[in-house]
């Protein structure tokens, strides 16, 4: 990737690149599931404590969280967030740093995110040590982005509720992007990743003997009618220019081939961008299920609201773009939403202005290594680039005169 070789952040990131790669490989070898990132968070905290000027706290909101702070006192406050957890996937890669934890794998790039943020902490600590910056940077190492606990919550809302982002004017993050090569970044203003809701439903009939279906009511027959109504929701109820998805992932019914069951159990996911479409999808799902009542059945429906849509603040995105232009002037910028996947950084951007961008990290071997697959991997040349962009974005934010004025006058944070 062509870069400004005379840019101080690029120079420092290049000098640190071997350590960043070694951190990423260490995390990759020892992946840990959501809420169980004990070894990862211990290493992160110990590494941060060796950096002059950093104040390190653990256990904010979640036992395995780590928050480190650099501050010169008065001035703007920016948070940089990385997630640390892995997935319950058996790795199929053959490199010598593949997972040593059977059935657990960093298949979404969180090992890279964590290593990149450690690198950014080193670069920015040097800036503060030289008294080149005024303000505060908070480094948020977040557990449990991938999964929720028994309360239906992931790591981000716990950290938000515990005050990790209090007094923060803006928050930034990145995500590895296997569908784009190194040297490309995907940036989008506004809604960029989906609201994630889960639904469970039951359709009830009387059941009966398979030889005498006329003597009872059949919930499997009702299921077929419901499915037709369901698949018409997105096609006919959601505006064509809006994003919305309802997908069924599980259907369970019956105990034997000659018994008509008395209930069918269904579960699936609901994805959307805007709050209006989110509400509409749940309402229309309930209407679609109600068709079984006219067929002699009944139903129940529960919708569990998960993480909110990721909303990228255009002004915060502007700091990303400025930093990329300064250091990597030939970097290609792709301007489009990231898809219907979920990202619990949405809880943060719901509270304060923030933005997350996707960093091209596709491997050059010609194999498509998608997120959440057993062969996911990255081109490690992206690590140095990600470190530089996050660090320089923080620098540009803290040096921006409008942010200094906002903080000095005690006005609301960036809009």
Buried (B, 14 or more C-beta within 10 A) or exposed (E): BEBBEEBBBBBBBBEBBEBBBEBBBBBBBBBBBBBBBEBBBEBBBEBBEEBEBBEBBBEBBBBBBBBBBBBBEEBBBBBBBBBBBBBEBEBEBEEEBBBEBEEBBBBBBBBBBBBBBBBBBBBBBBBBEEEBBBBBBBBBBBBBBBEBEEEEBBBBBBBBBBEBBEEBBBBBBBBBBBBBBBBBBBBBBBBBBBBBBBBBBBBBBBBBEEEEEEEBBBBBBBBEBBBEBBBEBBEEBBEEEBBBBBEBEEBEBBEEEEEBBBBBBBBBBBBBBBEEBBEBBBEBBBEBBBBBEEBBBBBEBEBEEBBBBBBBBEBBBBBBBBBBEBBBEEBEEBEEBBBBBBBBBBBBBBBBBBBBBBBBBBBEEEEEBEBEBEBBBBBBBBBBBBBBBBBBBBBBBBBBEEBBEBBEEEEEBBE
